[in-house]
Amino acid sequence: MLELLIKYEAPLRFGLFASVFAVMAAWEIAAPRRALSMPKAKRWLANPGILIINGVLVRAVFPAAAVGMAMLAGQRGIGLLHFVDLPPLLEIVLAVIALDLAIYLQHVMFHATGFET
């Protein structure tokens, strides 16, 4: 299973992103939290634009950095999931949630500091 995840990492990441983006966009349309400061289309294009630029730069500059660090951590037994014995699928789900939480916190920090789009 790990080989499949590594082989299809890019389409899986994009599929997850597109799914979450679609759900959040529908939620924003159904129940907006505040008045718009800029048109939705402009903001909705800016955020995926940042994602695309980031993805291209990360793949060009650090093509194996994340995978390399994950493999190094696995070899050395580093990381929170090495302290518990969980099924591999549950470990993957927990890792994805933790990484998404980190990205969400980064998103909130950008809004708090005025770097928002």
C-alpha positions in Angstrom: 0.0 0.0 0.0 2.9 2.4 0.8 4.2 1.9 -2.7 0.8 2.9 -4.2 0.7 6.0 -2.0 4.2 7.0 -3.1 3.5 6.3 -6.7 0.2 8.2 -6.8 1.1 10.9 -4.2 0.6 13.9 -6.6 -2.9 12.9 -7.9 -4.0 11.9 -4.4 -2.9 15.2 -2.9 -4.6 17.1 -5.7 -7.8 15.1 -5.3 -7.8 15.7 -1.6 -7.2 19.4 -2.1 -9.9 19.7 -4.8 -12.4 17.8 -2.6 -11.7 19.9 0.5 -11.8 23.1 -1.6 -15.1 22.2 -3.1 -16.6 21.4 0.3 -15.3 24.7 1.8 -16.5 26.7 -1.3 -20.0 25.3 -1.0 -19.9 25.9 2.8 -18.9 29.5 2.2 -21.7 30.1 -0.3 -24.3 28.5 2.0 -23.1 30.2 5.3 -20.7 33.0 4.8 -19.0 34.2 8.1 -18.5 37.8 7.1 -19.1 40.3 4.3 -16.8 40.0 1.4 -13.8 42.4 1.1 -13.0 41.3 -2.4 -15.0 39.2 -5.0 -15.1 35.5 -4.4 -13.8 34.7 -7.9 -10.6 36.8 -7.3 -10.0 35.2 -3.9 -10.8 31.7 -5.0 -8.4 32.0 -7.9 -5.6 33.5 -5.7 -5.6 30.7 -3.1 -5.2 27.8 -5.7 -2.7 30.0 -7.5 -0.5 30.2 -4.4 -0.9 26.4 -4.1 0.2 25.8 -7.7 3.2 28.2 -7.4 4.2 26.6 -4.1 3.8 23.1 -5.5 5.9 23.8 -8.6 8.6 25.5 -6.5 8.7 22.7 -3.9 8.9 20.1 -6.7 11.6 22.0 -8.5 13.7 23.0 -5.5 13.1 20.2 -3.1 11.9 17.3 -5.2 12.4 14.6 -2.5 12.8 16.7 0.7 9.5 15.7 2.3 9.8 12.0 1.3 13.5 12.0 2.2 12.8 13.4 5.6 9.9 11.0 6.2 12.2 8.0 5.2 15.0 9.3 7.5 12.5 9.7 10.4 11.2 6.2 9.8 14.7 4.7 9.7 15.7 6.5 12.9 12.4 5.9 14.7 11.7 9.7 15.0 8.2 11.0 15.2 5.1 10.8 17.4 3.6 7.8 15.6 6.7 5.7 16.5 5.6 5.8 20.2 2.3 4.0 19.5 1.4 0.8 17.7 -1.4 1.6 15.4 -2.6 0.1 12.1 -0.8 1.7 9.1 -4.1 3.1 7.7 -4.9 4.9 10.9 -1.3 6.2 11.1 -1.8 7.6 7.5 -5.1 9.3 8.5 -3.6 10.8 11.6 -0.5 12.0 9.7 -2.7 13.7 7.0 -4.8 15.3 9.7 -1.7 16.6 11.5 -0.2 18.0 8.3 -3.5 19.6 7.3 -3.8 21.2 10.8 -0.3 22.6 10.4 -1.3 24.1 7.0 -4.5 25.5 8.5 -2.5 27.1 11.3 -0.2 28.7 8.7 -3.3 29.9 6.9 -4.7 31.5 10.0 -1.3 33.1 10.8 -1.3 34.7 7.3 -4.7 36.2 7.9 -3.7 37.4 11.4 -0.5 39.2 10.1 -2.1 40.8 7.0 -0.6 38.5 4.4 -4.0 37.3 3.3 -5.3 37.3 -0.2 
